Amino acid sequence: MREYSGRRSPQRPPQAARLAARSVEAVPWLDLERFLGHWHGVAWLPLPAQRRCAGELTLEYAPRDDGLIAVHSACLDEEGHLGESHGVLRQPEPLREPAKLQLRFAPAWLDRLRFVWNEHWVIGLDRDYRWAMVGEPRRRYLWILGREARMDYHLFEDLKAIARRMGYDLAPLIVPRRHAD
């Protein structure tokens, strides 16, 4: 069931780990049609709009008529209130770098401005698209996603180890209690 294997690196302070870390790299393949659909957030380093998320986080990726991808993010806060945001995803280089996606939550009239688009790279992906890890090169945001709300504990730990090797500081990682078995 495991997609990745290998030795675990010794724990180091975040600064030392970042110096020795591999760069954040997108996977070399991505079938966007298979990536679309419903995903559960198993754990995440949140976007500002997701910082209050304490419970269930879901992401829905759906095709639009204009070739872009609609993104709907929903989560529950500590009081059980639903927070939602809607964004748009694009694939700037579908043939050369298919997994280097870009996401924006700004209004459509701002889409020509480069700074409204955030990197949204698929940096880990199951061959059967059962789980994915999405991040960005500056290591500010990270999502460990699954098609199911629960993820195998050992797989979850392997994915966290991969993120650490890429230089992510997982101390502020949000992990809802029920997600890792």
Long-range contacts (C-beta under 8 A, 24 or more apart in sequence): 1-152, 1-155, 2-154, 2-155, 2-158, 3-124, 3-126, 3-127, 3-131, 3-155, 3-158, 4-124, 4-158, 4-159, 4-162, 5-158, 8-161, 9-161, 9-164, 9-165, 14-169, 14-171, 17-164, 17-167, 17-169, 18-139, 18-167, 18-169, 21-164, 21-165, 21-166, 21-167, 22-165, 22-166, 22-167, 23-137, 23-166, 23-167, 24-121, 24-123, 24-135, 24-136, 24-137, 24-139, 24-166, 24-167, 25-121, 25-123, 25-166, 26-97, 26-99, 26-100, 26-121, 26-122, 26-123, 27-99, 27-122, 27-123, 27-124, 27-125, 28-99, 29-98, 29-99, 29-125, 30-98, 30-99, 30-101, 30-122, 30-125, 31-129, 32-69, 32-91, 32-94, 32-98, 34-129, 35-61, 35-122, 35-125, 35-129, 35-132, 36-61, 36-62, 36-63, 36-69, 37-61, 37-62, 37-147, 38-147, 39-132, 39-145, 39-146, 39-147, 40-145, 40-146, 40-147, 40-148, 40-149, 40-179, 41-75, 41-143, 41-144, 41-145, 41-176, 41-179, 42-131, 42-144, 42-145, 42-146, 42-150, 42-151, 42-156, 42-175, 42-179, 42-180, 43-143, 43-144, 43-156, 43-160, 43-173, 43-174, 43-175, 43-176, 43-179, 43-180, 44-141, 44-142, 44-143, 44-144, 44-173, 44-174, 45-140, 45-141, 45-142, 45-143, 45-168, 45-170, 45-172, 45-173, 45-174, 46-141, 46-174, 47-105, 47-118, 47-141, 49-73, 49-83, 49-85, 49-105, 50-75, 50-83, 50-85, 52-77, 52-78, 52-83, 53-77, 53-83, 53-174, 54-78, 54-174, 54-176, 55-80, 55-176, 56-149, 56-176, 57-176, 59-143, 59-145, 61-89, 64-88, 71-103, 89-120, 90-117, 99-123, 99-125, 123-166, 124-159, 124-162, 131-155, 131-159, 133-159, 133-162, 133-163, 135-163, 135-166, 135-168, 139-166, 139-167, 139-168, 139-169, 142-168, 142-170, 142-173, 146-179, 149-178, 149-179, 150-178, 150-179, 150-180, 150-181, 151-179, 151-180, 151-181, 152-181, 153-180, 153-181, 156-180
